[in-house]
């Protein structure tokens, strides 16, 4: 009987195949030490440079920190068409509900004076569309839902209580971000929008439909302003 030939062990894996956790820079960037805090501050104040620079910085941070896109809600939809259609329908209906029912109950003025100057202004259309679709739909959702949920989730955990807290915290911050331009009424509306969109994100973990819904919400608001329909819609229920 021939003797058995001993099996040779596989060579060790290359040293360069290190996991994200083996990289000190990656760990520091995803953590809450000096580098992590610096990244958070740069992202939060990025829009002071241009909109939506904060969202762009979020994507850069995700790449450098090797954060999975799914943790920001960037999950491929089962159907792009369905996500788009649902998002647009939801955003339009949500805006009409806010304008005709919720905001009147809160005592808000029927006209958004902060943006009333856009009524009938054709020259402002391109810049406004950019701000609403790219700045709000993509930018604000990436920052306030994707990024803030990921960061606060690392601090507070993934439990039910933690998610409720994150929805509340991000909604308050989202509302306060609208105060300087739109005042108290803008804060109230943004907080409610944040609660609704944040709750959906907390349950689904998916951001694309929310981007479409957010853009549709703001575009509907813009259409009401542009065609001077705000007062008419605001009095559909309460005459």
Secondary structure, DSSP 8 states (H G I E B T S, - for coil): --------------TT---GGG-HHHHHHHSSSHHHHHHHHHHHTGGGTSTTHHHHHHHHHHHHTT--GGGGT----S-HHHHHHHHHHHHHHHHHHIIIIIHHHTT--SS-TTTGGGTT-GGGHHHHHHIIIIIIIIIIIIIIIIIHHHHHHHHH-SSHHHHHHHHHHHHHHHHHTTHHHHHHHHHHHHHHHHHHHHHHHHHH---HHHHHHHHHHHHHHHHHHHTT-HHHHHTSS--
